[in-house]
Amino acid sequence: MRRTLARAVLALGLVASTVGPILAHVTPPVVLVSDREAVAGLLPGARRFFVREVKLTSEQKRMIQQRSGFTPDEDFYRFYLGRDEQGRLVGAMLFVTEYTLHGPVRVAVGLGPDGRVRGATVVELTEETYSWLKPLIDQTFTRDYVGLDSRGPYHIKRTNLESMPQFYGQIVAGLIQRAALLYEVALEPAAKT
């Protein structure tokens, strides 16, 4: 009897482990802006572009985690630096992503040499999350964060939102703040050189 029960539990476990992934839904990505368009659009005035890959030190990771609660998990972060014709830094841009239950949300964030947000664009998300973020995107809500540094108030200023647009709008706001913090901690002193 025990052996039969054990086999039944094992069989049920195997079925559950294979059915779960089959039942999970993955919606196709929606690309709103190409990477190239994002870099050019968020680094206005730049005539020359450079890529700087930054690997965070343990101290930098700890500092970011203490300040924001976010634990950096990427092996490195790729910053796009824009310089003018004289070689002066115009700004930096970074792509940041949050992986949610309904798929990834990817945002491009442009930062001035002082680490303040110059602009942000939702570049990619899923069909499902797009329907929730579209009302905010149509209102160009990312402009609410222009001029803020990493310590600014990154909360949704729009009212009368349903729960999912509010939730995903806050994810985008958090990604913008995360980019500002990554710039401040990992790149700001070195970017000017």
C-alpha atoms as one frame of an Amber mdcrd trajectory, in Angstrom:
protein
   0.000   0.000   0.000   2.800   2.438   0.888   4.618   1.649  -2.308   1.476
   2.319  -4.375   0.864   5.583  -2.543   4.488   6.650  -3.056   4.246   5.887
  -6.782   1.000   7.848  -7.054   2.557  10.858  -5.306   5.632  10.632  -7.552
   3.467  10.404 -10.678   1.378  13.352  -9.534   4.529  15.358  -8.880   5.884
  14.573 -12.351   2.617  15.608 -13.977   2.489  18.837 -11.973   6.102  19.692
 -12.857   5.453  19.311 -16.596   1.981  20.857 -16.722   2.988  24.021 -14.819
   5.325  25.330 -17.540   2.805  24.395 -20.214   0.057  26.369 -18.485   2.265
  29.439 -17.932   1.714  32.039 -20.601   4.359  34.089 -22.270   3.129  36.998
 -24.296   5.187  38.295 -27.213   7.420  41.315 -26.714   6.367  44.734 -27.934
   9.304  46.895 -28.996   8.295  50.551 -28.784  11.695  52.084 -29.564  14.865
  50.550 -30.990  18.065  50.708 -28.945  19.612  52.995 -31.536  16.653  55.416
 -31.398  16.779  55.393 -27.604  20.486  56.226 -27.473  20.176  59.043 -30.031
  16.983  60.423 -28.483  18.217  60.432 -24.891  21.643  61.901 -25.653  20.726
  65.042 -27.604  23.689  67.172 -28.554  26.071  64.209 -28.598  28.172  63.846
 -31.725  30.328  60.926 -30.611  29.155  57.867 -28.729  31.103  55.454 -26.556
  30.200  52.360 -24.596  31.549  51.858 -21.109  30.928  48.561 -19.391  31.078
  48.768 -15.614  31.432  45.825 -13.281  30.266  46.807  -9.819  32.549  46.171
  -6.873  31.218  44.465  -3.761  31.282  47.854  -2.008  29.256  49.498  -4.797
  26.695  46.671  -4.719  26.379  47.021  -0.948  25.985  50.795  -1.217  23.238
  50.452  -3.846  21.433  47.815  -1.806  21.555  49.968   1.340  20.279  53.074
  -0.447  17.520  51.517  -2.513  16.781  47.965  -1.453  17.696  46.901  -5.003
  20.424  44.282  -5.243  22.284  44.604  -8.546  22.326  41.233 -10.248  23.944
  41.969 -13.587  27.564  40.960 -14.174  28.137  44.372 -15.712  26.178  47.437
 -16.740  26.595  49.000 -20.163  26.512  52.794 -20.201  26.339  54.709 -23.468
  28.282  57.959 -23.185  27.619  60.871 -25.502  30.255  63.525 -26.056  30.158
  66.747 -28.040  32.604  67.689 -30.828  35.125  68.939 -28.252  34.975  65.643
 -26.340  32.994  66.994 -23.369  30.503  64.658 -21.760  26.947  65.512 -22.826
  25.330  62.675 -20.909  25.031  58.959 -20.339  22.305  56.460 -21.100  21.529
  53.082 -19.607  19.023  50.321 -20.306  17.477  48.779 -17.188  15.037  45.868
 -16.978  12.649  44.518 -14.385  11.420  40.948 -14.787   7.819  40.700 -13.625
   5.262  37.927 -13.481   3.832  39.210 -16.769   7.190  39.564 -18.515  10.087
  41.992 -18.670   9.769  45.772 -18.752  12.814  47.458 -20.308  13.450  51.189
 -19.958  16.129  53.475 -21.420  17.204  56.301 -19.122  19.226  59.351 -20.171
  21.265  61.141 -17.516  23.132  64.423 -17.542  26.773  64.688 -16.465  25.463
  65.661 -13.015  23.508  62.387 -12.721  20.104  64.016 -13.102  17.493  62.370
 -15.307  17.248  63.996 -18.745  14.606  61.632 -20.049  13.349  58.072 -20.025
  11.574  55.862 -22.519   9.856  52.508 -22.158  11.531  50.591 -24.968  10.199
  47.060 -24.595   7.542  45.167 -22.679   5.027  42.410 -23.309   1.622  42.693
 -24.974  -0.035  42.201 -21.610   1.942  44.872 -19.771   1.627  47.238 -22.730
  -2.130  47.442 -22.256  -1.582  48.481 -18.637   1.198  50.992 -19.328  -0.236
  52.509 -22.514  -2.381  55.123 -20.693   0.705  56.338 -18.819   2.925  56.228
 -21.898   0.331  58.280 -23.781   0.527  60.867 -20.978   4.374  60.867 -21.272
   4.539  60.193 -17.545   8.307  59.617 -17.578   8.708  63.392 -17.952   7.657
  63.644 -14.297  11.152  62.453 -13.328  13.237  64.790 -15.495  15.618  66.777
 -13.331  15.636  64.309 -10.443  18.776  62.680  -9.119  18.848  59.246  -7.476
  17.344  60.603  -4.246  14.301  62.215  -5.875  10.684  61.257  -5.239  10.034
  58.481  -7.745   6.349  57.871  -7.296   3.428  58.001  -9.708   1.915  61.457
  -9.732  -1.100  60.440 -11.824  -4.395  59.874 -10.053  -7.431  57.753 -10.834
  -5.355  54.840 -12.130  -6.470  51.260 -11.898  -4.236  48.938  -9.904  -2.224
  47.386 -12.761  -1.322  50.683 -14.503  -0.357  52.035 -11.065   1.750  48.940
 -10.359   3.594  48.967 -13.690   3.986  52.750 -13.648   5.731  52.394 -10.306
   7.998  49.709 -11.782   9.045  52.124 -14.544   9.597  54.917 -11.994  11.743
  52.536  -9.931  13.794  51.610 -12.992  14.465  55.278 -13.719  15.640  55.798
 -10.152  17.757  52.639 -10.358  19.522  53.972 -13.454  20.259  57.284 -11.716
  21.654  55.425  -8.719  23.796  53.120 -10.870  25.213  56.163 -12.664  25.926
  57.975  -9.405  27.617  55.022  -7.696  29.385  53.318 -10.585  30.080  55.871
 -13.276  29.742  59.541 -12.317  33.303  60.209 -11.120  34.863  58.228 -13.976
  32.481  59.450 -16.712  34.014  62.872 -16.841  37.380  61.495 -17.898
